[in-house]
Amino acid sequence: MAPLVTLGAPAARPAAGAPTRKVFVHTFGCQMNESDSERMLELLGRHAFSRAETPDEADLILLNTCAVREKAEQKLLSALGRYREVKARRGTLIAVSGCVAQQEKDRLLRRVPYVDFVFGPDHVARLPELLDRAAGRERFAETGWMATEEYVFPGADPEAARGRATAFVTAMKGCDNVCAFCIVPHTRGREVSRPVADVLAECAALAAVGVREVTLIGQNVNSYAGGCTFAELLRRAAAIPGLARVRFTTSHPHDLSPALVEAFRDEPKVMPHFHLPVQSGSDAVLSRMRRDYGVGEYLARFDALRAARPGIAITTDFIVGFPGETEADFEASLALLERARFEQSFSFVFSPRPHTVAAVRMGSGPGWDEVRLDVALARLERLLEAQRRIAAEILAAERGKTVEVLVEGASDEPGERRGRTPENRLVHFVGSEAEAPVGALVAVRVTRAGGSSLSGVIA
């Protein structure tokens, strides 16, 4: 193994003009991971690191991982294999954080001997200290849980968001639901809500540097209990001067309260977009998944949202091929998709995760038979085909309409800008930076609808 680069003392702020080391962050997974990666980059920026555009120029490669599906772990190992050459050539430090780090702990150090250190989500704020240890040639895994009363949420650096239209704000972390398929409680821990004053102060600081839209995030964000209800938190965030839009993700159906429905009805700054995972259209499968609702209860909440905010875009998740899923169970999922006409559904074949009920019980008896992979894949393709058709029909209905777009920046096509509607639909439109600067709310007439986005011209 090539000698390690000595990182010095990352806890000390560099002198003015001092050369900075570079960090390359490879993020897998959800919005929580994206937010954690931003917080780590901001933290390292205060300790002599700048962002590397490619891993080949990095002194530290940090992989922030996802463990929700087995494929994500395979992607991690594949990426580590590619970065091994960089380490051999430059002496680059390699660290693994996030959910796979929490899941595998020091087993990952044994499995991949060129990884320098591993740390879980609770230790993001300790990254400079961990780098000090790694600089001393120590290999270690820091994956212990912090006590709830001791946990401090990493705060965003508002200056890092200057020039952006949107930003994530963490409202809570963890999940107490323990669904049969989900590893999140084992990798993110129990629910901890961030104090309401801290959440609102961060939103206000972001608005002060020009951010127009905040997305409140958490593994189960609408179970928030940081000093007020989640519905009240949304209303208070929407009242912050300068903010034009408030969003949130991700939610559990049992936390969709009447008060939250009323917030959608009454508060125009709460955007008409809701990600409400259903997972299956079969009551029998939902019961085995340990989801504490049936399809009827889900649809009652769904219909209440639609009635409170006509035109709201509702997206969802489906798991196909859960143990014991019959053809009739799958047909029920298809029927639910057709009934609800979800804007989008994020659908995957069941992947057994360590420590979960489904992984333990699969193949153990009646109702828990493993679904053959070829059968599950065929079902998934049928579900995706139906969703593609529905999504295309929803977007096609927007042709000729004038929609409000929050400008996020330049499109990939020359002479075009891009942004999102209140329903979170991506729009590309002809225009210049002067006509449509980042953060502007622009009226766009839709001229074309694709499979996943709209195109138009400034109205």
QUIWO-V780366 format. One record per backbone hydrogen bond with DSSP energy under -1.0 kcal/mol. NH is the residue of the N-H (numbers start at 0). CO is the residue of the C=O. Records with the same first field share a line. If there is no record, write none. Layout:
NH: CO, CO
This chain:
4: 90
11: 8
17: 14
20: 47
22: 49
23: 59
25: 61
27: 63
33: 29
34: 30
35: 31
36: 32
37: 33
38: 34
39: 35
40: 36
41: 37
42: 38
43: 39
44: 40
46: 43
48: 43
49: 20
51: 22
56: 53
57: 54
58: 21
59: 21
60: 92
61: 23
62: 94
63: 25
64: 96
73: 69
74: 70
75: 71
76: 72
77: 73
78: 74
79: 75
80: 76
81: 77
82: 78
83: 79
86: 82
87: 83
88: 84
89: 85
90: 86
92: 58
94: 60
95: 116
96: 62
98: 64
101: 97
102: 98
103: 99
104: 100
106: 103
107: 104
109: 105
110: 106
111: 107
114: 111
115: 93
116: 93
117: 139
118: 95
119: 141
122: 119
123: 120
125: 122
126: 123
129: 125
130: 126
131: 127
132: 128
133: 129
134: 130
136: 133
137: 132
141: 117
149: 146
150: 146
159: 156
160: 157
161: 158
163: 160
166: 212
168: 214
170: 216
171: 216
172: 191
174: 188
179: 288
181: 178
185: 182
186: 182
187: 183
191: 172
193: 170
195: 225
198: 194
199: 195
200: 196
201: 197
202: 198
203: 199
204: 200
205: 201
206: 202
207: 203
209: 206
210: 205
211: 164
212: 164
213: 244
214: 166
215: 246
216: 168
217: 248
220: 249
222: 219
223: 220
232: 228
233: 229
234: 230
235: 231
236: 232
237: 233
239: 236
242: 239
243: 211
244: 211
245: 268
246: 213
248: 215
254: 251
255: 252
256: 254
260: 256
261: 257
262: 258
263: 259
264: 260
265: 261
266: 262
269: 266
270: 245
272: 270
273: 312
275: 314
278: 316
285: 281
286: 282
287: 283
288: 284
289: 286
290: 285
297: 293
298: 294
299: 295
300: 296
301: 297
302: 298
303: 299
304: 300
305: 301
306: 302
307: 303
308: 304
311: 308
312: 271
314: 273
315: 343
317: 345
318: 278
319: 347
323: 368
324: 321
329: 325
330: 326
331: 327
332: 328
333: 329
334: 330
335: 331
336: 332
337: 333
338: 334
339: 335
340: 336
342: 313
345: 315
347: 317
349: 319
355: 352
357: 179
359: 355
360: 356
361: 357
362: 367
363: 360
367: 364
375: 371
376: 372
377: 373
378: 374
379: 375
380: 376
381: 377
382: 378
383: 379
384: 380
385: 381
386: 382
387: 383
388: 384
389: 385
390: 386
391: 387
392: 388
393: 389
394: 390
395: 391
396: 392
397: 394
398: 395
399: 445
400: 397
402: 443
404: 441
405: 419
406: 439
407: 417
408: 417
410: 415
415: 412
416: 428
417: 408
418: 426
419: 405
420: 424
423: 420
426: 418
427: 453
428: 416
429: 455
430: 414
435: 431
438: 406
439: 436
441: 404
443: 402
444: 456
445: 400
446: 454
447: 454
449: 452
453: 425
454: 447
455: 427
456: 444
458: 442
